[in-house]
Amino acid sequence: MIPRYSRPDMVAIWDPATKFRIWYEIEAHAGDAMADLGVIPRENAEAVWKARDVEFDVARIDEIEAETRHDVIAFLTHLAEHVGSDAARFVHQGMTSSDVLDTCFNIQLTRAADILIADVQGLLAALKRRAFEHKDTIRIGRSHGIHAEPTTMGLTFARFYAEMDRNLARLRTARDEIATGAISGAVGTFANVDPGVEVHVCEKLGLTPEPISTQVIPRDRHAAFFATLGVVASSVENIATEIRHMQRTEVLEAAEFFSMGQKGSSAMPHKKNPVLTENLTGLARMVRSMVIPAMENVALWHERDISHSSVERNIGPDATVTLDFALARLTGVIDKLIVYPENMLANMNRFPGLVMSQRVLLALTQAGVSREDAYRLVQRNALKVWETGVDFRTELLADPEVTAALSPAQIDEKFDLGYHTKHVDTIFARVFGES
């Protein structure tokens, strides 16, 4: 991923030097297990650990690969340059390249998942703080982009919290599912490497042995992993889209923080654009674009082919680096989001009293008016508010068919905002637990 949308800890996971260090550890731990089983001499296994503190020369490995056309062989050749060809002659005994490549890839994905899990936890903390801050801040709820009924800004933050909390569980499941390793040899039969080697390597590297591999770890695991990243990215976009709508000039119920010296437009000095959340929408598209290739990687020929390899070399780093950046950016947006309660009330009252139409409808039916007639009475008065901006309550009080069923006091009572917020505490308890 380009540096503009990258953070160093996630980038480091995909650095070639990190990859070669993991390859080395896989080979060294495998050698220990083989020595324990008496397959190779103990001194040869111990000799491999001479490279414990070596910084593998990525350029040298690339140079060797240019000749061998094989990345694992190039690495093994470079390893032998450090520990000696005789000492290294039992390295990779009975193993196949995918034992190293797939186990390493899953280690990298597991480490990436750990960062993403921490990212979501940070976002959850920000959402929870803002939810309680604006628990009782009234704003209009919208359906189809049109005024519906009153809600609160706290409930908006709370629903995003609940969504991200589900994503936290999904990421943990995805991490558990991807944390497998395979040291099973050609076509996965363990013919040339004892299953105990796999158990030992996985134990040392924090993985679980893959129950059955072919020459590769099954790619349905990876499909599920990247699909989870796609869902998380979609939730990022969901939050970003709401903020973008709230920042529109004619809405202006919330806005991204605008720092000193920041410029919104090269042409129009007055502009304050929602550039961060627009960026998040774009980054979410990028992460989702990598889900389909991951799913298409599931179907490989027979025990393996490498049609998945080029895909994963791209989507492994790009999807995780991009989502890591997006989650961190969204957390910053939520932390600093400017909320305008006065604008929320002004917007809700732009069509005075109109958002109480359902309460009046229900009151009329409870007073004995048929639902069809009640709907007709409420709608004809509501349309006057839409068309001329008159006060809805005033129109109802002037409608003899309405007042024949409801007294002025009963009508007035239907315009109490507290009616719509009386269960906010119940919802918060469901989302955040009892306080």
matplotlib code that plots the C-alpha trace (Angstrom):
import matplotlib.pyplot as plt

x = [0.0, 1.2, 2.8, -0.1, -2.5, -0.1, 0.9, 4.4, 3.4, 1.2, 3.6, 6.4, 4.5, 4.7, 8.3, 10.4, 12.8, 10.0, 8.9, 12.4, 12.7, 9.5, 10.7, 13.9, 12.0, 9.8, 12.9, 14.8, 12.0, 11.3, 14.9, 14.7, 11.7, 13.4, 16.4, 14.1, 12.8, 16.2, 15.7, 18.6, 21.7, 21.3, 24.4, 22.9, 19.7, 21.6, 23.9, 20.9, 20.3, 23.7, 21.7, 19.4, 20.6, 21.3, 19.7, 18.9, 20.1, 16.9, 18.9, 21.1, 18.1, 16.6, 19.8, 19.8, 16.1, 16.9, 18.9, 16.9, 13.5, 12.3, 12.0, 12.2, 15.3, 16.9, 16.3, 17.6, 20.7, 21.3, 20.7, 23.4, 25.8, 25.4, 25.4, 27.6, 26.5, 27.3, 25.6, 22.5, 22.2, 19.3, 17.3, 13.9, 14.2, 11.0, 9.3, 7.7, 7.7, 4.1, 4.9, 7.0, 5.0, 1.5, 2.6, 4.3, 1.4, -1.0, 1.4, 1.4, -2.4, -2.7, -0.3, -2.3, -5.5, -4.1, -3.5, -6.9, -8.5, -6.7, -7.8, -11.5, -11.1, -9.8, -12.7, -15.2, -13.8, -14.3, -17.8, -18.8, -17.5, -19.3, -22.5, -22.7, -21.7, -24.7, -27.1, -29.9, -28.9, -32.1, -31.8, -34.2, -34.1, -34.4, -35.6, -35.0, -33.2, -36.5, -37.4, -39.0, -39.2, -36.9, -33.9, -30.7, -27.2, -26.2, -28.3, -26.5, -23.2, -24.5, -25.7, -22.3, -20.7, -22.9, -22.0, -18.3, -18.6, -20.0, -17.1, -14.7, -16.2, -15.9, -12.2, -11.5, -13.2, -11.3, -8.0, -8.7, -9.6, -6.5, -4.1, -3.2, 0.1, 1.0, 4.3, 2.9, 5.2, 4.3, 0.6, 0.1, 0.5, 3.4, 5.2, 8.6, 8.0, 6.6, 3.3, 5.1, 7.2, 4.1, 2.9, 6.2, 6.5, 2.9, 3.3, 6.4, 4.8, 1.4, -0.5, -2.8, -1.9, -4.1, -6.3, -5.8, -3.8, -3.0, 0.1, -1.5, -3.6, -7.3, -8.1, -11.7, -10.0, -8.4, -11.7, -13.4, -10.6, -10.7, -14.5, -14.4, -12.1, -14.7, -17.5, -15.4, -14.6, -18.3, -19.0, -16.4, -18.1, -21.5, -20.2, -18.4, -21.5, -23.6, -20.9, -20.7, -24.5, -24.5, -21.7, -23.7, -24.2, -28.0, -27.8, -24.7, -25.5, -21.9, -18.6, -15.1, -12.6, -11.0, -7.5, -5.8, -4.2, -6.3, -7.6, -10.8, -10.5, -7.9, -10.5, -13.1, -11.6, -14.9, -15.0, -14.9, -15.1, -15.6, -12.4, -11.5, -14.8, -14.8, -11.4, -12.7, -15.5, -12.8, -10.6, -13.6, -14.1, -10.5, -10.7, -14.0, -12.4, -10.0, -12.7, -13.8, -10.2, -9.8, -13.0, -11.9, -8.7, -10.6, -10.9, -7.4, -6.5, -6.2, -3.8, -2.6, -1.7, -0.3, -3.1, -3.7, -0.2, 0.0, -3.4, -2.3, 1.0, -1.2, -4.2, -2.5, -0.5, -2.9, -6.2, -4.7, -2.6, -5.6, -8.1, -5.6, -5.2, -9.0, -9.8, -7.2, -8.5, -12.1, -11.2, -9.6, -12.7, -15.0, -12.8, -12.8, -16.2, -17.9, -21.6, -24.1, -27.1, -28.8, -28.7, -30.2, -33.2, -33.5, -33.6, -36.2, -38.4, -38.0, -41.5, -43.0, -44.3, -44.5, -42.4, -45.2, -47.6, -47.5, -48.4, -51.5, -52.4, -52.3, -54.2, -57.0, -57.3, -57.3, -60.1, -62.3, -61.4, -60.7, -57.1, -58.0, -59.8, -57.2, -54.4, -56.4, -56.9, -53.3, -51.9, -54.0, -52.8, -49.2, -49.2, -50.0, -46.9, -44.8, -46.3, -46.6, -44.5, -47.5, -47.5, -48.7, -50.3, -52.1, -53.6, -54.7, -56.4, -58.2, -59.5, -63.0, -62.7, -59.6, -60.9, -64.1, -62.0, -59.2, -59.4, -56.8, -55.0, -54.8, -53.4, -50.9, -49.7, -48.7, -46.0, -43.8, -40.2, -39.6, -42.0, -39.4, -36.5, -38.1, -36.4, -32.9, -31.6, -33.0, -31.2, -28.0, -28.2, -28.6, -25.6, -23.2, -24.4, -25.9, -24.0]
y = [0.0, 3.5, 5.3, 7.9, 5.3, 3.2, 2.9, 1.6, -1.3, -3.0, -2.2, -3.9, -7.2, -7.3, -6.2, -8.8, -8.9, -9.9, -12.6, -14.0, -14.0, -16.0, -18.4, -18.9, -19.6, -22.1, -23.9, -23.8, -25.1, -27.8, -28.8, -29.1, -31.3, -33.5, -33.8, -34.8, -37.6, -38.7, -37.8, -35.4, -35.0, -32.7, -30.7, -29.8, -28.6, -26.5, -25.1, -23.5, -21.3, -19.7, -17.4, -16.4, -12.8, -12.5, -9.7, -11.6, -9.6, -9.1, -7.8, -10.9, -13.2, -11.4, -11.8, -15.6, -15.8, -14.0, -17.1, -19.9, -18.5, -19.8, -17.7, -20.4, -22.0, -18.5, -18.1, -21.5, -20.8, -17.5, -19.3, -21.8, -18.9, -17.9, -21.3, -23.3, -25.6, -28.8, -27.6, -26.5, -29.7, -31.0, -27.7, -28.2, -32.0, -33.6, -30.2, -28.5, -24.8, -24.3, -25.5, -22.4, -20.0, -20.9, -21.1, -17.8, -16.1, -17.2, -15.9, -12.6, -12.5, -13.4, -10.6, -8.3, -9.4, -8.5, -4.9, -4.7, -6.0, -3.3, -0.7, -1.7, -1.6, 2.0, 2.9, 1.4, 3.4, 6.6, 5.7, 4.8, 8.1, 10.2, 8.1, 8.9, 12.5, 12.9, 10.4, 13.0, 15.2, 15.3, 15.1, 14.0, 10.5, 10.1, 7.4, 7.7, 10.9, 12.5, 13.6, 10.6, 10.9, 12.2, 10.2, 11.2, 11.6, 9.3, 6.5, 7.2, 6.6, 3.7, 1.9, 2.3, 1.0, -2.1, -2.7, -2.3, -4.6, -7.3, -6.6, -7.1, -10.6, -11.3, -10.3, -12.5, -15.4, -14.7, -14.6, -17.9, -19.5, -18.3, -19.2, -22.6, -24.0, -26.9, -28.8, -31.8, -32.1, -32.7, -33.1, -33.1, -36.8, -36.4, -39.1, -37.4, -35.4, -36.6, -35.0, -34.3, -31.7, -29.8, -29.9, -28.6, -25.8, -24.6, -24.7, -22.6, -20.0, -19.7, -21.7, -24.7, -27.6, -27.6, -30.8, -31.7, -29.8, -30.8, -29.0, -25.9, -24.7, -24.7, -21.3, -21.2, -20.0, -17.0, -16.3, -16.0, -13.8, -11.3, -11.4, -10.3, -7.4, -6.4, -6.4, -4.2, -1.8, -1.6, -0.6, 2.1, 3.4, 3.3, 5.6, 7.8, 8.2, 9.4, 12.0, 13.2, 13.7, 15.5, 17.9, 19.0, 22.8, 22.6, 20.0, 20.8, 18.7, 17.5, 18.1, 16.8, 18.9, 21.6, 22.4, 25.7, 26.3, 23.7, 24.6, 23.3, 24.3, 25.7, 28.0, 28.7, 29.9, 29.4, 25.6, 23.0, 19.7, 16.2, 15.0, 12.4, 10.6, 10.8, 9.2, 6.5, 5.7, 5.3, 3.1, 0.9, 0.3, -0.8, -3.3, -4.8, -5.1, -7.7, -10.0, -11.5, -12.5, -14.2, -16.2, -17.1, -18.5, -21.3, -23.4, -24.7, -27.6, -31.0, -30.8, -27.3, -24.8, -21.3, -19.3, -18.0, -16.9, -13.6, -12.6, -13.1, -11.3, -8.2, -8.5, -9.7, -6.4, -4.1, -5.1, -5.2, -2.0, -0.1, -1.3, -0.5, 3.0, 3.5, 2.3, 4.7, 7.6, 6.9, 6.8, 10.3, 11.6, 10.3, 11.6, 15.1, 15.2, 18.6, 18.2, 21.0, 20.3, 23.7, 22.9, 19.5, 21.1, 23.8, 21.1, 19.1, 22.2, 23.4, 22.0, 22.8, 19.7, 17.6, 14.8, 14.0, 12.8, 9.1, 10.0, 11.9, 9.0, 6.5, 8.7, 9.1, 5.3, 4.9, 7.4, 5.3, 6.7, 4.1, 3.9, 4.9, 8.1, 8.8, 8.6, 10.9, 13.5, 13.6, 13.6, 16.4, 18.6, 17.4, 18.3, 21.9, 22.0, 20.6, 23.1, 26.3, 25.8, 26.3, 24.8, 21.2, 21.5, 24.7, 23.0, 20.0, 22.2, 24.0, 20.9, 20.1, 16.4, 16.0, 18.0, 15.9, 12.9, 14.6, 17.5, 20.3, 18.9, 15.5, 17.1, 19.2, 16.1, 14.4, 17.0, 16.1, 15.3, 13.2, 10.6, 9.6, 9.4, 7.5, 4.2, 5.6, 4.2, 0.7, 0.8, 2.0, -0.9, -3.4, -2.0, -1.1, -3.2, -2.1, 0.8]
z = [0.0, -0.7, 2.3, 2.4, 3.7, 5.8, 9.4, 10.4, 12.7, 10.1, 7.3, 9.2, 9.2, 5.5, 5.2, 3.3, 6.2, 8.5, 6.1, 5.9, 9.7, 10.0, 7.3, 9.3, 12.5, 10.8, 9.4, 12.7, 14.8, 12.2, 12.5, 16.3, 16.0, 13.4, 15.7, 18.6, 16.3, 15.3, 11.7, 11.5, 13.7, 16.7, 15.8, 12.4, 14.0, 16.5, 13.8, 12.1, 15.3, 14.6, 12.4, 15.2, 15.2, 11.5, 9.5, 6.3, 3.2, 1.1, -1.9, -1.8, -1.6, -4.6, -6.5, -5.9, -6.9, -10.1, -11.0, -9.3, -10.1, -6.7, -3.7, -1.0, -2.6, -2.8, 0.9, 1.8, -0.3, 1.6, 4.9, 4.0, 3.4, 7.1, 8.8, 6.3, 3.6, 5.5, 8.6, 6.6, 4.5, 6.6, 6.5, 4.9, 5.3, 3.8, 3.6, 0.6, -0.1, 0.9, 4.4, 4.8, 2.6, 4.0, 7.6, 7.3, 5.6, 8.3, 11.0, 9.2, 8.9, 12.6, 13.6, 11.3, 13.0, 16.4, 15.2, 13.7, 16.8, 18.8, 16.3, 16.7, 20.5, 20.2, 18.0, 20.4, 23.2, 21.2, 20.1, 23.7, 25.1, 22.4, 22.9, 26.6, 25.9, 23.6, 25.1, 25.4, 22.5, 20.4, 16.6, 13.9, 12.7, 8.9, 6.6, 2.9, 3.8, 5.0, 8.5, 10.4, 14.2, 16.9, 18.1, 19.9, 18.8, 21.5, 19.9, 16.6, 18.3, 20.2, 17.0, 15.5, 18.7, 18.5, 14.9, 15.6, 18.6, 16.3, 14.0, 17.0, 17.5, 13.8, 13.7, 16.7, 15.0, 11.8, 13.7, 15.3, 12.0, 10.2, 13.0, 11.6, 10.2, 8.0, 7.8, 6.0, 3.0, -0.7, -1.2, 2.6, 3.3, 5.9, 3.8, 4.3, 7.4, 10.7, 11.9, 15.2, 13.3, 12.4, 16.0, 17.3, 14.8, 15.4, 19.1, 19.0, 16.6, 18.3, 15.7, 15.6, 13.2, 10.1, 10.5, 6.8, 4.3, 0.7, -0.4, 0.9, 3.8, 2.6, 1.2, 2.6, 5.7, 3.9, 2.1, 5.5, 6.8, 3.9, 3.9, 7.5, 6.6, 3.9, 6.4, 8.8, 6.0, 5.1, 8.7, 8.4, 5.4, 7.1, 9.8, 7.4, 5.2, 8.2, 9.1, 5.5, 5.4, 8.8, 7.5, 4.5, 4.6, 4.7, 7.5, 9.6, 12.6, 12.9, 11.2, 11.1, 13.1, 11.0, 12.2, 12.2, 8.8, 7.1, 3.7, 2.3, -1.4, -3.7, -5.2, -2.5, 0.8, 2.7, 2.2, 5.0, 3.3, 4.9, 3.3, 6.0, 5.8, 2.0, 2.1, 4.4, 1.9, -0.8, 1.4, 2.2, -1.5, -1.8, 1.0, -0.3, -3.8, -2.3, -1.0, -4.3, -5.3, -1.9, -2.5, -6.0, -4.5, -2.7, -5.9, -6.7, -9.0, -7.3, -4.3, -5.3, -7.9, -7.4, -9.0, -5.4, -4.8, -6.9, -5.5, -1.8, -2.3, -3.2, -1.0, 2.2, 2.7, 1.0, 2.7, 6.2, 5.8, 4.3, 7.0, 9.8, 8.5, 8.0, 11.5, 13.0, 10.9, 11.8, 15.5, 15.2, 13.3, 16.1, 18.9, 17.4, 15.8, 16.3, 17.2, 16.8, 19.1, 18.3, 14.5, 15.3, 17.0, 14.3, 11.6, 13.4, 13.8, 10.2, 9.6, 13.0, 14.8, 11.7, 13.1, 15.7, 13.0, 14.1, 17.7, 16.5, 14.1, 16.9, 19.3, 16.7, 16.3, 20.0, 20.2, 17.9, 14.4, 11.8, 10.7, 7.2, 8.3, 10.9, 8.3, 6.0, 8.7, 9.8, 6.3, 5.0, 7.9, 7.5, 3.8, 4.7, 6.8, 3.9, 1.5, 3.5, 6.7, 9.0, 12.5, 12.5, 16.0, 15.1, 12.0, 14.0, 16.6, 13.8, 12.2, 13.5, 12.5, 14.6, 17.6, 17.4, 18.5, 20.5, 23.0, 22.8, 25.8, 24.2, 21.0, 23.0, 24.9, 21.6, 21.0, 24.0, 22.9, 26.0, 24.6, 22.0, 24.4, 27.3, 26.4, 25.6, 28.9, 28.0, 24.7, 26.2, 28.8, 26.0, 24.0, 26.8, 29.7, 32.9, 34.4]

ax = plt.figure().add_subplot(projection="3d")
ax.plot(x, y, z, "-o")
ax.set_aspect("equal")
plt.show()
